[in-house]
């Protein structure tokens, strides 16, 4: 497995691993017809957008690491759903 594939397959570096795997499983179940998996793709895209915005906000506020560790992610999602704000 190459380095990029390892990064994508790790929950530590890919907060959207569940959504990524769900999209791949959907494709496999539906004979690789992308139209059948639009909901999965949309969910994955929303997840990636959310975490990219988290990283952007953390960069702007000087918070490192840019991607929060897995144990902090649930609290960030809860705060966002409650307040509509990432920071």
C-alpha positions as CSV (number, residue, x, y, z in Angstrom):
1,X,0.0,0.0,0.0
2,X,1.5,3.4,-1.0
3,X,1.8,6.2,1.5
4,X,-1.3,8.1,0.3
5,X,-3.4,5.0,0.5
6,X,-2.2,4.3,4.0
7,X,-3.1,7.9,5.0
8,X,-6.6,7.5,3.6
9,X,-7.0,4.2,5.4
10,X,-6.2,5.6,8.8
11,X,-8.8,7.1,11.1
12,X,-6.0,9.3,12.6
13,X,-5.4,11.1,9.3
14,X,-8.8,10.7,7.7
15,X,-11.8,11.9,9.8
16,X,-14.1,10.8,6.9
17,X,-12.9,7.2,6.7
18,X,-16.3,5.8,7.5
19,X,-17.9,7.9,4.7
20,X,-15.0,7.0,2.3
21,X,-15.5,3.2,3.0
22,X,-19.3,3.5,2.7
23,X,-18.9,5.1,-0.8
24,X,-16.6,2.3,-1.9
25,X,-18.9,-0.4,-0.6
26,X,-21.8,1.2,-2.3
27,X,-20.0,1.2,-5.6
28,X,-19.0,-2.4,-5.2
29,X,-22.6,-3.4,-4.4
30,X,-24.0,-1.5,-7.4
31,X,-21.6,-2.7,-10.1
32,X,-19.6,0.6,-9.9
33,X,-22.6,2.7,-11.0
34,X,-21.9,6.2,-9.5
35,X,-25.5,7.3,-9.9
36,X,-26.6,4.6,-7.5
37,X,-24.3,6.0,-4.8
38,X,-25.0,9.8,-5.0
39,X,-26.1,9.9,-1.4
40,X,-22.9,8.3,-0.2
41,X,-20.8,10.7,-2.3
42,X,-22.7,13.7,-1.1
43,X,-22.2,12.6,2.5
44,X,-18.4,12.0,2.0
45,X,-18.1,15.4,0.2
46,X,-19.9,17.2,3.1
47,X,-17.6,15.4,5.6
48,X,-14.5,16.5,3.7
49,X,-15.8,20.1,3.5
50,X,-16.5,20.2,7.2
51,X,-13.1,18.9,8.2
52,X,-11.3,21.1,5.7
53,X,-13.1,24.1,7.3
54,X,-12.1,22.9,10.7
55,X,-8.5,22.8,9.6
56,X,-8.8,26.3,8.0
57,X,-10.2,27.8,11.2
58,X,-7.5,26.1,13.3
59,X,-4.8,27.5,11.0
60,X,-6.3,31.0,11.2
61,X,-6.3,30.7,15.0
62,X,-2.8,29.3,15.2
63,X,-4.0,25.9,16.6
64,X,-1.9,22.9,15.9
65,X,-2.3,20.2,14.8
66,X,-4.6,21.5,12.1
67,X,-6.6,18.2,12.1
68,X,-7.7,17.5,15.6
69,X,-6.9,14.1,17.1
70,X,-9.7,11.5,16.9
71,X,-10.6,11.9,20.6
72,X,-11.4,15.6,20.1
73,X,-13.5,15.3,16.9
74,X,-16.8,14.3,18.4
75,X,-16.8,17.3,20.7
76,X,-16.1,19.6,17.7
77,X,-19.0,18.1,15.7
78,X,-21.4,18.4,18.7
79,X,-20.4,22.1,19.2
80,X,-20.9,22.7,15.5
81,X,-24.4,21.1,15.5
82,X,-25.4,23.1,18.6
83,X,-24.0,26.5,17.6
84,X,-23.4,26.4,13.9
85,X,-19.9,27.5,14.5
86,X,-16.7,25.6,14.2
87,X,-14.6,27.8,16.5
